[in-house]
Amino acid sequence: MAGQRGTIRRPGVTNGAIGSVPYLRERILAAYPRAKFNEDIRHRLTEDEIIAFLADCDAAIMGGDVVSDRVLAALPGIRDIGIFGVGLNTVDLEACRRHGVRLGFTPGVNRLAVAELALCFMIAGLRWVPALNLAMRAGDRPRTRVGRSLSGRVVGLHGCGHIGQEVVRLLKPFGCTILVHDIRDYAEFYAEHGVTPVSLDTLLQRSEVLSLHIPRSRLTENLYDDALLARLRPGCVLVNTCRGGIVDEVALLRRLESGALAAACFDVFAQEPPEDDRLLRHPNLLATPHAGASTMEARIAMVDAALRGLTQGEPVDPAAFTDYL
């Protein structure tokens, strides 16, 4: 079990997306002058590299890094981990519990940045921005192509947690009909914001724009396969800013090639960086490299949350984190 929390002297920051950014480093150094940083943004540390990097540290700030039984067993001095970001899919929560590790995690800290990107994707998909931009860059000088306004559209949200609710707030000026399917009931929020909860079938059949905001888990992996994608309303714009692996990318390419989907706008992929060039080069795919939380404001908020997590983290109860895996 976790013992009495002592004074943290040297946290190790494993995520290069923090260590390579001066203003993020400065925030951490102001609190912990001896903090140690991985500065390589292009390479995700392996288990062996994490163990070696944190060997002389007494706490860690981690995000997207593997926190496994092997890592924790090799690092008995690490008992406090502040999480940078909102995903726990690389964290073995049972191992944290067994090793008495306290986890500091703030859900939804990047919600506005991701919601803004989802809104950007909706407009871009409806207005044929991906295909028109590619044609312009290729020197084709395309004639204008008639798209659709976001205003007044039927927008479906699969998931209405932190980010989904932020999307609802951002959509308010557009006067959209907003449908939601979620395994949780946010009745008070729905009533306050005029949102209609519906079955998954209804969501798929009616959504002119469908935005995904669900975690990746055994239940959702490749949920959007050939059969489910075939149930989408013809001409739908599919937006994914949540997790890769929820949409079967081979099936997605087939739907784009058939013209059944007007556009797919994806910030996340099953493998990152993605390697399927046929999909990435499709004119009606708008792809970004997991950049939903990549705003200065969101990164500062995530670092501040991770810093708080070092001193305010609690012993891990895996059941409390199932929504974020």
C-alpha positions as CSV (number, residue, x, y, z in Angstrom):
1,M,0.0,0.0,0.0
2,A,1.0,3.6,-0.5
3,G,2.9,5.1,2.4
4,Q,3.0,8.6,3.7
5,R,3.5,11.1,0.9
6,G,7.0,12.8,1.1
7,T,8.4,15.8,-0.5
8,I,8.9,15.3,-4.2
9,R,12.4,16.5,-5.2
10,R,12.9,15.3,-8.8
11,P,10.0,14.3,-11.0
12,G,10.8,12.8,-14.4
13,V,8.8,14.1,-17.4
14,T,8.7,11.3,-19.9
15,N,6.5,12.9,-22.6
16,G,8.6,14.7,-25.2
17,A,5.7,16.9,-26.1
18,I,6.3,18.6,-22.7
19,G,10.1,18.5,-22.5
20,S,10.5,20.0,-26.0
21,V,8.4,23.1,-25.3
22,P,10.1,25.8,-23.3
23,Y,7.0,27.4,-21.7
24,L,5.9,24.0,-20.4
25,R,9.3,23.2,-19.0
26,E,9.4,26.5,-17.2
27,R,6.1,25.8,-15.5
28,I,7.4,22.5,-14.1
29,L,10.8,23.9,-13.2
30,A,9.2,26.7,-11.2
31,A,7.7,24.0,-9.0
32,Y,10.5,21.4,-9.2
33,P,13.9,23.0,-10.2
34,R,15.5,19.5,-10.4
35,A,12.9,18.1,-12.8
36,K,14.2,15.9,-15.5
37,F,12.9,16.0,-19.1
38,N,12.7,13.8,-22.1
39,E,13.0,16.2,-25.0
40,D,12.5,13.9,-27.9
41,I,9.1,14.5,-29.4
42,R,9.5,12.1,-32.3
43,H,10.1,8.9,-30.3
44,R,7.8,7.4,-27.6
45,L,9.9,5.8,-24.9
46,T,9.8,2.0,-24.6
47,E,9.4,0.3,-21.3
48,D,13.1,-0.2,-21.0
49,E,13.7,3.5,-21.8
50,I,11.1,4.6,-19.3
51,I,12.8,2.5,-16.6
52,A,16.2,3.9,-17.3
53,F,15.0,7.5,-17.6
54,L,13.1,7.5,-14.3
55,A,15.7,5.5,-12.3
56,D,16.9,8.6,-10.4
57,C,13.5,10.2,-10.0
58,D,11.0,10.1,-7.1
59,A,7.8,10.9,-9.1
60,A,6.7,11.1,-12.8
61,I,4.7,13.2,-15.1
62,M,3.5,10.9,-17.9
63,G,1.1,11.0,-20.8
64,G,0.6,8.3,-23.4
65,D,3.5,6.4,-21.9
66,V,3.4,2.7,-20.9
67,V,2.7,2.4,-17.1
68,S,2.9,-1.4,-16.7
69,D,3.6,-3.9,-13.9
70,R,7.1,-4.3,-15.3
71,V,7.8,-0.6,-15.3
72,L,6.4,0.0,-11.8
73,A,8.2,-3.1,-10.4
74,A,11.5,-1.7,-11.7
75,L,10.9,1.7,-10.2
76,P,10.0,1.3,-6.5
77,G,10.8,4.9,-5.9
78,I,8.0,6.1,-8.1
79,R,4.9,6.4,-6.0
80,D,3.2,9.5,-7.5
81,I,2.3,9.9,-11.2
82,G,0.7,13.0,-12.6
83,I,-1.1,12.3,-15.9
84,F,-0.6,14.7,-18.8
85,G,-3.7,14.4,-21.0
86,V,-7.1,12.6,-20.6
87,G,-6.4,9.1,-21.8
88,L,-5.5,6.1,-19.5
89,N,-5.4,3.4,-22.2
90,T,-1.6,2.9,-21.7
91,V,-1.9,2.7,-17.9
92,D,-2.3,-0.6,-16.1
93,L,-4.6,0.5,-13.3
94,E,-4.4,-2.9,-11.5
95,A,-0.6,-2.7,-11.5
96,C,-0.8,0.9,-10.0
97,R,-3.1,-0.5,-7.3
98,R,-0.8,-3.4,-6.5
99,H,2.3,-1.2,-6.3
100,G,0.6,1.5,-4.2
101,V,1.0,4.2,-6.9
102,R,-1.0,7.3,-6.5
103,L,-2.4,8.6,-9.8
104,G,-3.3,12.3,-10.4
105,F,-5.7,12.5,-13.3
106,T,-8.0,15.3,-14.3
107,P,-10.7,14.2,-16.9
108,G,-11.7,16.7,-19.5
109,V,-8.9,19.2,-19.0
110,N,-8.5,19.6,-22.8
111,R,-12.2,19.5,-23.6
112,L,-12.5,22.9,-25.3
113,A,-9.5,22.4,-27.6
114,V,-10.8,19.1,-28.9
115,A,-14.4,20.4,-29.2
116,E,-13.1,23.3,-31.3
117,L,-11.3,20.9,-33.6
118,A,-14.5,18.8,-33.9
119,L,-16.4,22.0,-34.9
120,C,-13.8,22.9,-37.4
121,F,-14.0,19.4,-38.9
122,M,-17.8,19.6,-39.2
123,I,-17.7,22.8,-41.3
124,A,-14.8,21.6,-43.4
125,G,-16.5,18.3,-44.2
126,L,-19.8,19.9,-45.1
127,R,-18.1,22.5,-47.4
128,W,-15.9,20.0,-49.3
129,V,-12.8,21.7,-47.9
130,P,-10.5,18.6,-48.0
131,A,-11.2,17.8,-51.7
132,L,-11.2,21.4,-52.8
133,N,-7.9,22.2,-51.0
134,L,-6.2,19.2,-52.6
135,A,-7.4,20.2,-56.1
136,M,-6.2,23.7,-55.6
137,R,-2.8,22.5,-54.4
138,A,-2.6,20.2,-57.4
139,G,-3.1,23.1,-59.8
140,D,-6.5,21.8,-61.0
141,R,-8.2,25.2,-60.4
142,P,-11.6,23.5,-59.6
143,R,-14.8,25.4,-60.1
144,T,-16.7,26.0,-56.9
145,R,-18.6,23.1,-55.4
146,V,-21.8,23.5,-53.5
147,G,-21.7,22.3,-50.0
148,R,-24.0,22.5,-47.0
149,S,-24.2,24.9,-44.1
150,L,-23.6,23.7,-40.5
151,S,-26.5,25.9,-39.4
152,G,-29.7,24.0,-39.1
153,R,-28.1,20.6,-39.7
154,V,-28.9,17.4,-37.7
155,V,-25.7,16.8,-35.7
156,G,-25.3,13.5,-33.9
157,L,-22.9,12.9,-31.0
158,H,-21.9,9.4,-30.1
159,G,-20.9,10.1,-26.5
160,C,-21.8,13.2,-24.4
161,G,-19.2,13.4,-21.7
162,H,-16.8,16.2,-21.1
163,I,-15.9,16.9,-24.8
164,G,-19.4,16.0,-26.2
165,Q,-21.0,18.5,-23.8
166,E,-18.5,21.2,-24.9
167,V,-19.4,20.5,-28.6
168,V,-23.1,21.0,-27.7
169,R,-22.2,24.4,-26.2
170,L,-20.2,25.4,-29.2
171,L,-23.0,24.4,-31.6
172,K,-25.6,26.6,-29.9
173,P,-25.2,29.6,-32.3
174,F,-25.7,27.3,-35.3
175,G,-29.3,26.3,-34.4
176,C,-28.6,22.6,-35.0
177,T,-30.8,19.7,-34.1
178,I,-28.6,17.8,-31.7
179,L,-29.0,14.0,-31.2
180,V,-27.0,12.1,-28.6
181,H,-26.4,8.4,-27.9
182,D,-24.6,7.6,-24.7
183,I,-24.6,4.7,-22.2
184,R,-24.9,7.3,-19.5
185,D,-27.9,9.5,-18.9
186,Y,-27.2,13.2,-18.8
187,A,-30.8,14.1,-18.5
188,E,-30.3,17.4,-16.8
189,F,-27.8,18.6,-19.4
190,Y,-30.0,17.4,-22.2
191,A,-33.0,19.3,-20.9
192,E,-30.9,22.5,-20.3
193,H,-29.4,22.5,-23.8
194,G,-32.3,21.1,-25.9
195,V,-30.5,17.8,-26.7
196,T,-32.4,14.7,-27.7
197,P,-31.2,11.3,-26.5
198,V,-31.8,8.6,-29.1
199,S,-31.0,5.0,-29.8
200,L,-27.8,4.1,-31.8
201,D,-30.0,3.2,-34.7
202,T,-31.7,6.5,-34.7
203,L,-28.4,8.4,-34.3
204,L,-27.0,6.6,-37.4
205,Q,-30.1,7.1,-39.5
206,R,-30.7,10.7,-38.8
207,S,-27.3,12.4,-38.3
208,E,-26.1,14.6,-41.2
209,V,-22.9,15.1,-39.2
210,L,-21.8,12.4,-36.7
211,S,-19.1,13.2,-34.2
212,L,-17.6,10.5,-32.1
213,H,-16.8,11.1,-28.4
214,I,-16.4,7.6,-26.8
215,P,-13.5,5.8,-25.2
216,R,-11.7,3.0,-26.9
217,S,-12.4,-0.3,-25.0
218,R,-13.1,-3.9,-25.7
219,L,-16.7,-2.8,-26.4
220,T,-15.9,0.0,-28.8
221,E,-12.8,-1.4,-30.7
222,N,-13.7,-1.5,-34.4
223,L,-17.3,-0.7,-33.4
224,Y,-17.7,1.2,-36.7
225,D,-17.2,-1.7,-39.0
226,D,-18.6,-2.3,-42.5
227,A,-22.1,-3.2,-41.1
228,L,-22.4,-0.2,-38.9
229,L,-20.9,2.3,-41.4
230,A,-23.5,1.0,-43.9
231,R,-26.3,2.2,-41.6
232,L,-25.1,5.8,-41.6
233,R,-27.3,8.3,-43.4
234,P,-26.1,8.8,-47.0
235,G,-23.9,11.9,-47.4
236,C,-23.0,11.9,-43.7
237,V,-19.9,13.7,-42.5
238,L,-18.1,11.4,-40.0
239,V,-15.9,13.2,-37.4
240,N,-13.5,11.3,-35.0
241,T,-11.5,13.3,-32.5
242,C,-11.7,10.7,-29.7
243,R,-9.7,7.5,-30.2
244,G,-8.2,5.6,-33.0
245,G,-9.3,2.0,-33.5
246,I,-13.0,2.7,-32.9
247,V,-13.6,3.0,-36.7
248,D,-12.4,0.1,-38.9
249,E,-10.2,2.1,-41.3
250,V,-10.4,-0.4,-44.1
251,A,-14.2,-0.2,-44.0
252,L,-13.9,3.6,-43.8
253,L,-11.9,3.7,-47.0
254,R,-14.5,1.5,-48.7
255,R,-17.3,3.9,-47.7
256,L,-15.3,6.9,-48.9
257,E,-14.6,5.3,-52.2
258,S,-18.2,4.4,-52.7
259,G,-19.3,8.0,-52.1
260,A,-21.7,7.0,-49.3
261,L,-19.8,9.2,-46.9
262,A,-19.5,12.9,-47.9
263,A,-16.4,13.2,-45.8
264,A,-14.4,11.7,-42.9
265,C,-12.5,14.1,-40.7
266,F,-10.2,12.2,-38.4
267,D,-7.7,13.3,-35.8
268,V,-7.0,9.8,-34.5
269,F,-6.0,6.5,-36.0
270,A,-5.6,2.9,-34.9
271,Q,-1.8,3.2,-35.5
272,E,-0.1,6.6,-35.0
273,P,1.4,7.8,-37.2
274,P,-1.0,6.1,-39.7
275,E,0.5,4.2,-42.6
276,D,-2.4,3.6,-45.0
277,D,-1.6,6.1,-47.7
278,R,-4.7,5.1,-49.8
279,L,-6.8,6.3,-46.9
280,L,-4.7,9.4,-46.1
281,R,-4.7,10.5,-49.7
282,H,-8.4,10.1,-50.3
283,P,-9.7,13.5,-51.4
284,N,-12.6,13.4,-48.9
285,L,-10.6,12.5,-45.9
286,L,-9.3,15.4,-43.7
287,A,-6.6,14.1,-41.4
288,T,-4.6,15.6,-38.6
289,P,-2.0,13.9,-36.4
290,H,-3.8,13.6,-33.1
291,A,-3.7,17.4,-32.7
292,G,-7.0,17.9,-30.8
293,A,-5.4,19.0,-27.6
294,S,-2.5,20.8,-29.4
295,T,-3.3,24.4,-28.4
296,M,-1.1,26.4,-26.1
297,E,-4.0,26.9,-23.7
298,A,-4.8,23.2,-23.6
299,R,-1.1,22.2,-23.1
300,I,-0.7,24.6,-20.2
301,A,-3.9,23.3,-18.6
302,M,-2.7,19.7,-19.0
303,V,0.7,20.5,-17.4
304,D,-0.9,22.3,-14.5
305,A,-3.3,19.3,-14.0
306,A,-0.3,16.9,-14.0
307,L,1.5,19.1,-11.5
308,R,-1.5,19.1,-9.2
309,G,-1.7,15.3,-9.7
310,L,1.7,14.8,-8.2
311,T,0.6,16.1,-4.8
312,Q,-3.2,15.4,-5.0
313,G,-3.3,12.0,-6.6
314,E,-5.1,9.2,-4.9
315,P,-4.5,5.4,-4.5
316,V,-5.9,3.8,-7.6
317,D,-9.4,2.2,-7.7
318,P,-9.5,0.8,-11.3
319,A,-13.3,0.8,-11.3
320,A,-13.3,4.6,-10.9
321,F,-11.5,5.1,-14.2
322,T,-13.4,2.8,-16.6
323,D,-14.8,5.7,-18.6
324,Y,-11.3,6.9,-19.6
325,L,-9.7,3.8,-20.8
